[in-house]
């Protein structure tokens, strides 16, 4: 996770296409607050449905982000 958030910060990633286990790992990453991830505008999750609890956790950590699910 550390390398991923470092790269998001460095390259100012705006769209993050990820699977639910990665979304969960990002939300639970203990040092997340140390990185500027404000460039992310959209998180697209696919491959499996995200549960309601995970959706709410994402919205709490990334209130400015549009969250989409593709299955």
N, CA, C and O atoms as a Tinker XYZ file with bonds, in Angstrom:
   284  protein
     1  N      0.810000   -1.187000    0.000000    73     2
     2  CA     0.000000    0.000000    0.000000    64     1     3
     3  C      0.859000    1.258000    0.000000    63     2     4     5
     4  O      0.537000    2.247000   -0.659000    81     3
     5  N      1.943000    1.205000    0.741000    73     3     6
     6  CA     2.782000    2.402000    0.826000    64     5     7
     7  C      3.234000    2.853000   -0.558000    63     6     8     9
     8  O      3.135000    4.036000   -0.884000    81     7
     9  N      3.725000    1.930000   -1.370000    73     7    10
    10  CA     4.203000    2.282000   -2.708000    64     9    11
    11  C      3.049000    2.819000   -3.559000    63    10    12    13
    12  O      3.221000    3.779000   -4.309000    81    11
    13  N      1.901000    2.211000   -3.442000    73    11    14
    14  CA     0.755000    2.648000   -4.230000    64    13    15
    15  C      0.348000    4.081000   -3.885000    63    14    16    17
    16  O      0.143000    4.895000   -4.786000    81    15
    17  N      0.229000    4.394000   -2.609000    73    15    18
    18  CA    -0.167000    5.755000   -2.243000    64    17    19
    19  C      0.940000    6.765000   -2.548000    63    18    20    21
    20  O      0.654000    7.923000   -2.853000    81    19
    21  N      2.186000    6.339000   -2.468000    73    19    22
    22  CA     3.293000    7.220000   -2.869000    64    21    23
    23  C      3.178000    7.585000   -4.350000    63    22    24    25
    24  O      3.368000    8.742000   -4.726000    81    23
    25  N      2.870000    6.602000   -5.178000    73    23    26
    26  CA     2.746000    6.843000   -6.615000    64    25    27
    27  C      1.513000    7.681000   -6.947000    63    26    28    29
    28  O      1.562000    8.531000   -7.836000    81    27
    29  N      0.421000    7.449000   -6.248000    73    27    30
    30  CA    -0.776000    8.277000   -6.449000    64    29    31
    31  C     -0.443000    9.733000   -6.141000    63    30    32    33
    32  O     -0.807000   10.634000   -6.896000    81    31
    33  N      0.243000    9.953000   -5.037000    73    31    34
    34  CA     0.628000   11.307000   -4.651000    64    33    35
    35  C      1.601000   11.915000   -5.666000    63    34    36    37
    36  O      1.416000   13.053000   -6.100000    81    35
    37  N      2.617000   11.173000   -6.037000    73    35    38
    38  CA     3.665000   11.677000   -6.932000    64    37    39
    39  C      3.115000   12.034000   -8.313000    63    38    40    41
    40  O      3.437000   13.091000   -8.856000    81    39
    41  N      2.294000   11.162000   -8.876000    73    39    42
    42  CA     1.814000   11.359000  -10.242000    64    41    43
    43  C      0.421000   11.996000  -10.307000    63    42    44    45
    44  O     -0.155000   12.147000  -11.384000    81    43
    45  N     -0.104000   12.363000   -9.145000    73    43    46
    46  CA    -1.402000   13.036000   -9.064000    64    45    47
    47  C     -2.488000   12.284000   -9.836000    63    46    48    49
    48  O     -3.179000   12.847000  -10.684000    81    47
    49  N     -2.611000   11.013000   -9.519000    73    47    50
    50  CA    -3.592000   10.134000  -10.146000    64    49    51
    51  C     -4.994000   10.677000   -9.891000    63    50    52    53
    52  O     -5.310000   11.094000   -8.776000    81    51
    53  N     -5.834000   10.672000  -10.928000    73    51    54
    54  CA    -7.196000   11.192000  -10.783000    64    53    55
    55  C     -8.252000   10.095000  -10.800000    63    54    56    57
    56  O     -9.318000   10.254000  -10.205000    81    55
    57  N     -7.969000    8.984000  -11.476000    73    55    58
    58  CA    -8.916000    7.868000  -11.540000    64    57    59
    59  C     -8.213000    6.615000  -11.040000    63    58    60    61
    60  O     -7.136000    6.265000  -11.525000    81    59
    61  N     -8.820000    5.944000  -10.075000    73    59    62
    62  CA    -8.232000    4.743000   -9.496000    64    61    63
    63  C     -9.127000    3.540000   -9.773000    63    62    64    65
    64  O    -10.110000    3.327000   -9.064000    81    63
    65  N     -8.794000    2.742000  -10.808000    73    63    66
    66  CA    -9.549000    1.519000  -11.068000    64    65    67
    67  C     -8.968000    0.369000  -10.237000    63    66    68    69
    68  O     -7.846000   -0.070000  -10.490000    81    67
    69  N     -9.706000   -0.108000   -9.273000    73    67    70
    70  CA    -9.186000   -1.112000   -8.348000    64    69    71
    71  C    -10.261000   -2.147000   -8.006000    63    70    72    73
    72  O    -11.450000   -1.922000   -8.230000    81    71
    73  N     -9.826000   -3.271000   -7.466000    73    71    74
    74  CA   -10.747000   -4.305000   -6.997000    64    73    75
    75  C    -11.033000   -4.069000   -5.512000    63    74    76    77
    76  O    -10.236000   -3.428000   -4.827000    81    75
    77  N    -12.159000   -4.578000   -5.008000    73    75    78
    78  CA   -12.534000   -4.334000   -3.608000    64    77    79
    79  C    -11.462000   -4.643000   -2.565000    63    78    80    81
    80  O    -11.336000   -3.877000   -1.611000    81    79
    81  N    -10.677000   -5.726000   -2.689000    73    79    82
    82  CA    -9.640000   -5.953000   -1.664000    64    81    83
    83  C     -8.606000   -4.815000   -1.597000    63    82    84    85
    84  O     -8.091000   -4.508000   -0.521000    81    83
    85  N     -8.310000   -4.199000   -2.734000    73    83    86
    86  CA    -7.376000   -3.064000   -2.737000    64    85    87
    87  C     -8.041000   -1.850000   -2.087000    63    86    88    89
    88  O     -7.402000   -1.127000   -1.322000    81    87
    89  N     -9.310000   -1.630000   -2.388000    73    87    90
    90  CA   -10.045000   -0.530000   -1.749000    64    89    91
    91  C    -10.000000   -0.701000   -0.233000    63    90    92    93
    92  O     -9.728000    0.253000    0.495000    81    91
    93  N    -10.262000   -1.904000    0.234000    73    91    94
    94  CA   -10.236000   -2.191000    1.672000    64    93    95
    95  C     -8.850000   -1.925000    2.256000    63    94    96    97
    96  O     -8.734000   -1.345000    3.335000    81    95
    97  N     -7.805000   -2.343000    1.552000    73    95    98
    98  CA    -6.439000   -2.122000    2.034000    64    97    99
    99  C     -6.102000   -0.640000    2.125000    63    98   100   101
   100  O     -5.449000   -0.206000    3.074000    81    99
   101  N     -6.543000    0.132000    1.145000    73    99   102
   102  CA    -6.287000    1.579000    1.168000    64   101   103
   103  C     -7.005000    2.218000    2.348000    63   102   104   105
   104  O     -6.416000    3.009000    3.085000    81   103
   105  N     -8.263000    1.879000    2.525000    73   103   106
   106  CA    -9.060000    2.460000    3.616000    64   105   107
   107  C     -8.455000    2.123000    4.976000    63   106   108   109
   108  O     -8.501000    2.942000    5.895000    81   107
   109  N     -7.892000    0.929000    5.110000    73   107   110
   110  CA    -7.326000    0.490000    6.390000    64   109   111
   111  C     -5.844000    0.844000    6.560000    63   110   112   113
   112  O     -5.273000    0.611000    7.625000    81   111
   113  N     -5.219000    1.405000    5.519000    73   111   114
   114  CA    -3.797000    1.734000    5.579000    64   113   115
   115  C     -3.563000    2.760000    6.690000    63   114   116   117
   116  O     -4.101000    3.864000    6.623000    81   115
   117  N     -2.766000    2.415000    7.715000    73   115   118
   118  CA    -2.642000    3.285000    8.890000    64   117   119
   119  C     -1.994000    4.644000    8.626000    63   118   120   121
   120  O     -2.260000    5.596000    9.359000    81   119
   121  N     -1.157000    4.757000    7.607000    73   119   122
   122  CA    -0.478000    6.020000    7.331000    64   121   123
   123  C     -1.128000    6.814000    6.205000    63   122   124   125
   124  O     -0.507000    7.729000    5.664000    81   123
   125  N     -2.338000    6.492000    5.850000    73   123   126
   126  CA    -3.019000    7.142000    4.737000    64   125   127
   127  C     -3.046000    8.657000    4.881000    63   126   128   129
   128  O     -2.908000    9.384000    3.898000    81   127
   129  N     -3.221000    9.123000    6.095000    73   127   130
   130  CA    -3.314000   10.565000    6.364000    64   129   131
   131  C     -2.005000   11.319000    6.044000    63   130   132   133
   132  O     -2.006000   12.546000    5.953000    81   131
   133  N     -0.922000   10.603000    5.879000    73   131   134
   134  CA     0.372000   11.239000    5.595000    64   133   135
   135  C      0.567000   11.587000    4.114000    63   134   136   137
   136  O      1.542000   12.244000    3.750000    81   135
   137  N     -0.355000   11.150000    3.276000    73   135   138
   138  CA    -0.205000   11.333000    1.832000    64   137   139
   139  C     -1.293000   12.258000    1.298000    63   138   140   141
   140  O     -2.429000   12.254000    1.773000    81   139
   141  N     -0.914000   13.048000    0.298000    73   139   142
   142  CA    -1.875000   13.932000   -0.361000    64   141   143
   143  C     -2.494000   13.179000   -1.524000    63   142   144   145
   144  O     -1.893000   13.060000   -2.592000    81   143
   145  N     -3.687000   12.676000   -1.313000    73   143   146
   146  CA    -4.397000   11.925000   -2.340000    64   145   147
   147  C     -5.572000   12.736000   -2.880000    63   146   148   149
   148  O     -6.522000   12.179000   -3.431000    81   147
   149  N     -5.499000   14.037000   -2.719000    73   147   150
   150  CA    -6.603000   14.911000   -3.135000    64   149   151
   151  C     -6.784000   14.959000   -4.652000    63   150   152   153
   152  O     -7.806000   15.449000   -5.134000    81   151
   153  N     -5.816000   14.463000   -5.401000    73   151   154
   154  CA    -5.960000   14.442000   -6.864000    64   153   155
   155  C     -6.981000   13.408000   -7.324000    63   154   156   157
   156  O     -7.535000   13.532000   -8.416000    81   155
   157  N     -7.237000   12.393000   -6.508000    73   155   158
   158  CA    -8.181000   11.342000   -6.903000    64   157   159
   159  C     -9.582000   11.928000   -6.975000    63   158   160   161
   160  O    -10.084000   12.503000   -6.010000    81   159
   161  N    -10.198000   11.771000   -8.131000    73   159   162
   162  CA   -11.563000   12.255000   -8.349000    64   161   163
   163  C    -12.562000   11.110000   -8.433000    63   162   164   165
   164  O    -13.729000   11.262000   -8.071000    81   163
   165  N    -12.085000    9.945000   -8.921000    73   163   166
   166  CA   -12.971000    8.799000   -9.114000    64   165   167
   167  C    -12.273000    7.522000   -8.672000    63   166   168   169
   168  O    -11.116000    7.280000   -9.016000    81   167
   169  N    -12.985000    6.715000   -7.913000    73   167   170
   170  CA   -12.539000    5.362000   -7.588000    64   169   171
   171  C    -13.545000    4.420000   -8.230000    63   170   172   173
   172  O    -14.729000    4.428000   -7.892000    81   171
   173  N    -13.056000    3.610000   -9.161000    73   171   174
   174  CA   -13.898000    2.618000   -9.830000    64   173   175
   175  C    -13.496000    1.245000   -9.315000    63   174   176   177
   176  O    -12.335000    0.848000   -9.409000    81   175
   177  N    -14.454000    0.537000   -8.777000    73   175   178
   178  CA   -14.187000   -0.778000   -8.229000    64   177   179
   179  C    -14.907000   -1.811000   -9.083000    63   178   180   181
   180  O    -16.061000   -1.617000   -9.466000    81   179
   181  N    -14.216000   -2.913000   -9.380000    73   179   182
   182  CA   -14.822000   -3.959000  -10.183000    64   181   183
   183  C    -14.275000   -5.319000   -9.825000    63   182   184   185
   184  O    -13.345000   -5.442000   -9.028000    81   183
   185  N    -14.854000   -6.325000  -10.414000    73   183   186
   186  CA   -14.415000   -7.691000  -10.174000    64   185   187
   187  C    -15.237000   -8.399000   -9.117000    63   186   188   189
   188  O    -15.370000   -9.622000   -9.143000    81   187
   189  N    -15.781000   -7.646000   -8.201000    73   187   190
   190  CA   -16.630000   -8.176000   -7.130000    64   189   191
   191  C    -17.364000   -6.982000   -6.514000    63   190   192   193
   192  O    -16.863000   -5.858000   -6.543000    81   191
   193  N    -18.541000   -7.228000   -5.962000    73   191   194
   194  CA   -19.263000   -6.110000   -5.344000    64   193   195
   195  C    -18.609000   -5.662000   -4.036000    63   194   196   197
   196  O    -18.043000   -6.464000   -3.294000    81   195
   197  N    -18.705000   -4.359000   -3.779000    73   195   198
   198  CA   -18.259000   -3.826000   -2.493000    64   197   199
   199  C    -19.459000   -3.819000   -1.557000    63   198   200   201
   200  O    -20.575000   -3.498000   -1.967000    81   199
   201  N    -19.229000   -4.163000   -0.337000    73   199   202
   202  CA   -20.302000   -4.110000    0.648000    64   201   203
   203  C    -20.613000   -2.680000    1.065000    63   202   204   205
   204  O    -19.819000   -1.768000    0.835000    81   203
   205  N    -21.753000   -2.497000    1.667000    73   203   206
   206  CA   -22.196000   -1.177000    2.121000    64   205   207
   207  C    -21.201000   -0.569000    3.114000    63   206   208   209
   208  O    -20.914000    0.626000    3.042000    81   207
   209  N    -20.680000   -1.367000    4.029000    73   207   210
   210  CA   -19.721000   -0.863000    5.018000    64   209   211
   211  C    -18.457000   -0.323000    4.357000    63   210   212   213
   212  O    -17.929000    0.710000    4.769000    81   211
   213  N    -17.973000   -1.023000    3.331000    73   211   214
   214  CA   -16.777000   -0.571000    2.631000    64   213   215
   215  C    -17.069000    0.707000    1.854000    63   214   216   217
   216  O    -16.244000    1.621000    1.839000    81   215
   217  N    -18.225000    0.784000    1.214000    73   215   218
   218  CA   -18.609000    2.009000    0.510000    64   217   219
   219  C    -18.607000    3.204000    1.461000    63   218   220   221
   220  O    -18.088000    4.268000    1.127000    81   219
   221  N    -19.185000    3.026000    2.635000    73   219   222
   222  CA   -19.244000    4.107000    3.618000    64   221   223
   223  C    -17.851000    4.487000    4.111000    63   222   224   225
   224  O    -17.572000    5.667000    4.327000    81   223
   225  N    -16.979000    3.507000    4.291000    73   223   226
   226  CA   -15.601000    3.790000    4.723000    64   225   227
   227  C    -14.862000    4.594000    3.662000    63   226   228   229
   228  O    -14.103000    5.505000    3.993000    81   227
   229  N    -15.077000    4.264000    2.386000    73   227   230
   230  CA   -14.440000    5.007000    1.298000    64   229   231
   231  C    -14.940000    6.442000    1.290000    63   230   232   233
   232  O    -14.151000    7.378000    1.162000    81   231
   233  N    -16.239000    6.615000    1.424000    73   231   234
   234  CA   -16.822000    7.966000    1.417000    64   233   235
   235  C    -16.325000    8.797000    2.599000    63   234   236   237
   236  O    -16.188000   10.015000    2.492000    81   235
   237  N    -16.059000    8.142000    3.712000    73   235   238
   238  CA   -15.544000    8.850000    4.885000    64   237   239
   239  C    -14.090000    9.291000    4.654000    63   238   240   241
   240  O    -13.723000   10.420000    4.979000    81   239
   241  N    -13.274000    8.403000    4.096000    73   239   242
   242  CA   -11.861000    8.719000    3.863000    64   241   243
   243  C    -11.658000    9.651000    2.670000    63   242   244   245
   244  O    -10.723000   10.451000    2.653000    81   243
   245  N    -12.539000    9.544000    1.670000    73   243   246
   246  CA   -12.424000   10.316000    0.434000    64   245   247
   247  C    -13.753000   11.006000    0.115000    63   246   248   249
   248  O    -14.428000   10.629000   -0.843000    81   247
   249  N    -14.127000   11.992000    0.892000    73   247   250
   250  CA   -15.453000   12.617000    0.694000    64   249   251
   251  C    -15.613000   13.346000   -0.639000    63   250   252   253
   252  O    -16.739000   13.556000   -1.090000    81   251
   253  N    -14.521000   13.731000   -1.269000    73   251   254
   254  CA   -14.566000   14.472000   -2.538000    64   253   255
   255  C    -14.566000   13.565000   -3.762000    63   254   256   257
   256  O    -14.577000   14.058000   -4.890000    81   255
   257  N    -14.555000   12.246000   -3.563000    73   255   258
   258  CA   -14.395000   11.280000   -4.640000    64   257   259
   259  C    -15.747000   10.694000   -5.079000    63   258   260   261
   260  O    -16.628000   10.431000   -4.260000    81   259
   261  N    -15.877000   10.501000   -6.386000    73   259   262
   262  CA   -17.021000    9.776000   -6.936000    64   261   263
   263  C    -16.659000    8.298000   -6.906000    63   262   264   265
   264  O    -15.607000    7.895000   -7.403000    81   263
   265  N    -17.534000    7.502000   -6.323000    73   263   266
   266  CA   -17.295000    6.073000   -6.189000    64   265   267
   267  C    -18.208000    5.336000   -7.150000    63   266   268   269
   268  O    -19.423000    5.538000   -7.142000    81   267
   269  N    -17.622000    4.479000   -7.978000    73   267   270
   270  CA   -18.412000    3.684000   -8.917000    64   269   271
   271  C    -18.062000    2.222000   -8.798000    63   270   272   273
   272  O    -16.952000    1.855000   -8.413000    81   271
   273  N    -19.048000    1.378000   -9.143000    73   271   274
   274  CA   -18.810000   -0.056000   -9.131000    64   273   275
   275  C    -19.186000   -0.631000  -10.492000    63   274   276   277
   276  O    -20.239000   -0.325000  -11.050000    81   275
   277  N    -18.307000   -1.461000  -11.001000    73   275   278
   278  CA   -18.531000   -2.135000  -12.270000    64   277   279
   279  C    -18.421000   -3.632000  -12.007000    63   278   280   281
   280  O    -17.411000   -4.100000  -11.481000    81   279
   281  N    -19.422000   -4.357000  -12.361000    73   279   282
   282  CA   -19.387000   -5.811000  -12.152000    64   281   283
   283  C    -19.674000   -6.542000  -13.436000    63   282   284
   284  O    -19.688000   -7.773000  -13.456000    81   283
